[in-house]
Amino acid sequence: MSFEERGETVIGAHSLEELKLVYRVLHRHLTEHTELMDTHFLIELQNFLHAQASADGVDTANHSAWDAWLGNTDAEQ
């Protein structure tokens, strides 16, 4: 796991499980920090995770399946 600075951009290499955790925490607190909602970081993170979930056979339009794949322990099955 690492971060690498490239000019004004920072590239990160992190495990899928860590990215899921970061997404869960950010998503859980969006109402408290609405400025995060339209950031490129959150949008790209969600797009990446949707692609990974789809590759695992998850229907990301099914909120319960998406939540379960993300590791939300309170996700309905």
VEXDREN-2710 file (C-alpha; in Angstrom, 1 decimal):
% VEXDREN-2710
k/r/px/py/pz
1/MET/0.0/0.0/0.0
2/SER/1.4/3.3/-1.0
3/PHE/1.0/6.8/-2.2
4/GLU/3.1/8.3/-4.9
5/GLU/3.2/12.0/-5.9
6/ARG/3.3/12.7/-9.6
7/GLY/3.3/16.5/-10.2
8/GLU/0.2/17.8/-8.6
9/THR/-1.5/14.3/-8.6
10/VAL/-1.2/11.6/-5.9
11/ILE/-1.5/8.0/-7.1
12/GLY/-2.5/5.4/-4.5
13/ALA/-2.2/1.7/-4.5
14/HIS/-4.4/0.1/-1.9
15/SER/-6.2/-3.2/-1.3
16/LEU/-9.8/-3.6/-2.4
17/GLU/-10.8/-4.2/1.3
18/GLU/-9.3/-0.9/2.4
19/LEU/-11.0/0.9/-0.5
20/LYS/-14.3/-0.6/0.5
21/LEU/-13.7/0.5/4.1
22/VAL/-12.9/4.1/3.0
23/TYR/-16.0/4.2/0.8
24/ARG/-18.3/2.8/3.6
25/VAL/-17.1/5.4/6.0
26/LEU/-17.3/8.3/3.6
27/HIS/-20.7/7.3/2.4
28/ARG/-22.0/6.9/5.9
29/HIS/-21.0/10.5/6.7
30/LEU/-22.0/12.3/3.5
31/THR/-24.9/14.1/5.1
32/GLU/-22.4/15.7/7.6
33/HIS/-19.9/16.6/4.8
34/THR/-21.9/17.3/1.7
35/GLU/-18.9/18.9/0.1
36/LEU/-17.6/15.4/-0.5
37/MET/-20.6/14.3/-2.5
38/ASP/-19.4/15.6/-5.9
39/THR/-15.7/15.2/-5.5
40/HIS/-13.8/13.4/-8.2
41/PHE/-12.3/11.2/-5.6
42/LEU/-15.6/9.9/-4.3
43/ILE/-17.1/9.5/-7.8
44/GLU/-14.0/7.7/-9.1
45/LEU/-13.9/5.5/-6.0
46/GLN/-17.5/4.5/-6.5
47/ASN/-17.1/3.9/-10.2
48/PHE/-14.1/1.7/-9.5
49/LEU/-15.9/-0.3/-6.8
50/HIS/-19.0/-0.7/-9.0
51/ALA/-16.8/-2.2/-11.7
52/GLN/-15.2/-4.6/-9.3
53/ALA/-18.5/-5.6/-7.8
54/SER/-19.9/-6.2/-11.3
55/ALA/-16.9/-8.3/-12.2
56/ASP/-17.7/-10.4/-9.1
57/GLY/-21.3/-10.8/-10.4
58/VAL/-23.0/-8.3/-8.2
59/ASP/-25.9/-6.4/-9.5
60/THR/-24.9/-2.9/-8.2
61/ALA/-28.4/-1.6/-8.9
62/ASN/-29.6/-3.9/-6.2
63/HIS/-28.8/-1.8/-3.1
64/SER/-28.8/-4.8/-0.7
65/ALA/-26.4/-6.8/-2.9
66/TRP/-24.2/-3.7/-3.3
67/ASP/-24.2/-3.1/0.5
68/ALA/-23.3/-6.7/1.2
69/TRP/-20.5/-6.7/-1.3
70/LEU/-19.1/-3.5/0.3
71/GLY/-19.0/-5.3/3.6
72/ASN/-21.8/-3.4/5.4
73/THR/-22.6/-5.6/8.3
74/ASP/-26.1/-4.2/8.5
75/ALA/-26.9/-4.9/4.8
76/GLU/-30.2/-6.7/4.2
77/GLN/-29.9/-9.9/2.1
END
